[in-house]
Amino acid sequence: MNEPTAYGRLARYETAAVEVHTPTPIVPVHTAPLMPVQPGTVPAVTSIVLPDGRVVTGYAMEPAKPEPVAAKPAVSRAAVNVALGGVGFLAVCGGLLMLTAFITALTALVTQLVILAAVIFGGWIAVQVFSASGHRGGTTVNIRKAVIKRNKFYG
C-alpha cells in the first residue's frame, strides 16, 4: 500500500467503491437532414504575428450584431385610441349639456309668451266686461211677447 511518490515520500492510498454512470444519448424523434449553408461572402483570412515571433493565421471573427429593433412610438396606439375616445365622449357630453340648457331656455320662453298672451287677452276681456255701460249709438230692442205668423213679426 505504501508506494514512493515522485517527490520521494511515501503516500498512503485507500480504496473505495466507485460507481460508474454511463450517460444515455438523447436521440431526437424527428431528425432533419443537416443542410450546409454557404456564407454570403467568403471571410478574409488574416494573419497575426505574436510578440514571440509566431504567426497565427485564421478567419477574422466579427462580433454578433443584434437585429435592429423597430422604433416603438412613444405612446402605444391603444392608449392613443382610448384618449381620443375619452375626448370625443367629453365633447358629446358637453354638447348634450348645451342642448339640454337650450331646450330648458326655449321652454321657459314659450311659457312666458303664453302667460303674457293670457294676461293681455284677459285684460282686454276685463276691460270689455267692466267698462261703463253707457249707450254707444246702437239700437236697443226690448222684446216682450212676440208673435210670428207666416214669417211676419208682430211685436
TORDREN-326538 format. One line per field, with one value per residue (C-alpha): x, y, z; residue in three letters. Coordinates in steps of 0.1 Angstrom, whole numbers. Layout:
<nuvos>
X c(X  ...)
Y c(Y  ...)
Z c(Z  ...)
code c(ALA  ...)
</nuvos>
This chain:
<nuvos>
X c(0  28  44  70  58  76  88  105  79  56  19  -9  -38  -72  -96  -133  -162  -166  -200  -198  -226  -229  -250  -276  -276  -308  -320  -343  -376  -375  -341  -340  -310  -285  -280  -247  -253  -227  -220  -230  -194  -161  -145  -110  -80  -59  -25  -13  23  26  53  74  76  50  24  -13  -35  -73  -106  -115  -145  -170  -190  -226  -247  -282  -311  -323  -353  -382  -387  -416  -438  -435  -471  -489  -517  -542  -535  -540  -573  -586  -576  -593  -624  -624  -621  -650  -671  -665  -673  -706  -714  -707  -729  -757  -755  -757  -787  -804  -798  -812  -843  -849  -845  -868  -894  -892  -896  -927  -942  -936  -951  -983  -986  -982  -1008  -1032  -1027  -1032  -1062  -1077  -1071  -1089  -1119  -1119  -1120  -1149  -1169  -1163  -1164  -1191  -1224  -1234  -1251  -1227  -1251  -1266  -1303  -1319  -1348  -1370  -1386  -1418  -1444  -1438  -1459  -1445  -1472  -1463  -1428  -1440  -1431  -1459  -1444)
Y c(0  23  34  61  92  114  136  107  105  76  81  61  52  39  21  29  15  36  38  44  61  58  85  75  96  115  107  133  119  137  140  165  162  189  212  230  267  287  321  351  362  344  359  372  352  372  366  379  380  372  390  358  357  330  337  327  326  323  339  372  369  397  403  392  422  423  428  464  469  485  520  520  550  570  561  529  530  516  544  570  554  554  590  600  581  600  634  625  614  646  666  648  653  690  692  673  697  727  711  705  741  753  732  744  781  776  760  789  814  797  795  833  841  820  837  872  864  852  884  907  888  886  923  931  909  925  960  949  935  962  992  1019  1005  1037  1037  1040  1047  1013  1003  989  965  954  921  912  888  885  867  854  844  835  848  882  896  912  927)
Z c(0  6  -26  -32  -49  -74  -46  -27  1  8  0  16  -7  4  -20  -21  -42  -73  -91  -129  -146  -184  -200  -225  -256  -264  -299  -314  -326  -360  -374  -402  -425  -419  -449  -452  -457  -475  -461  -482  -486  -481  -450  -454  -440  -416  -401  -368  -356  -319  -298  -296  -334  -341  -369  -363  -394  -394  -401  -385  -362  -364  -332  -335  -343  -328  -351  -352  -331  -348  -334  -310  -307  -275  -267  -277  -303  -277  -253  -281  -291  -255  -251  -283  -273  -239  -257  -280  -251  -233  -264  -267  -231  -234  -264  -247  -217  -241  -259  -225  -215  -248  -246  -210  -221  -250  -228  -204  -232  -246  -211  -206  -240  -232  -198  -214  -241  -214  -193  -223  -236  -201  -196  -228  -218  -184  -199  -222  -193  -167  -190  -185  -196  -215  -249  -277  -305  -310  -313  -282  -288  -260  -268  -250  -261  -298  -324  -356  -382  -417  -414  -403  -369  -348  -318)
code c(MET  ASN  GLU  PRO  THR  ALA  TYR  GLY  ARG  LEU  ALA  ARG  TYR  GLU  THR  ALA  ALA  VAL  GLU  VAL  HIS  THR  PRO  THR  PRO  ILE  VAL  PRO  VAL  HIS  THR  ALA  PRO  LEU  MET  PRO  VAL  GLN  PRO  GLY  THR  VAL  PRO  ALA  VAL  THR  SER  ILE  VAL  LEU  PRO  ASP  GLY  ARG  VAL  VAL  THR  GLY  TYR  ALA  MET  GLU  PRO  ALA  LYS  PRO  GLU  PRO  VAL  ALA  ALA  LYS  PRO  ALA  VAL  SER  ARG  ALA  ALA  VAL  ASN  VAL  ALA  LEU  GLY  GLY  VAL  GLY  PHE  LEU  ALA  VAL  CYS  GLY  GLY  LEU  LEU  MET  LEU  THR  ALA  PHE  ILE  THR  ALA  LEU  THR  ALA  LEU  VAL  THR  GLN  LEU  VAL  ILE  LEU  ALA  ALA  VAL  ILE  PHE  GLY  GLY  TRP  ILE  ALA  VAL  GLN  VAL  PHE  SER  ALA  SER  GLY  HIS  ARG  GLY  GLY  THR  THR  VAL  ASN  ILE  ARG  LYS  ALA  VAL  ILE  LYS  ARG  ASN  LYS  PHE  TYR  GLY)
</nuvos>
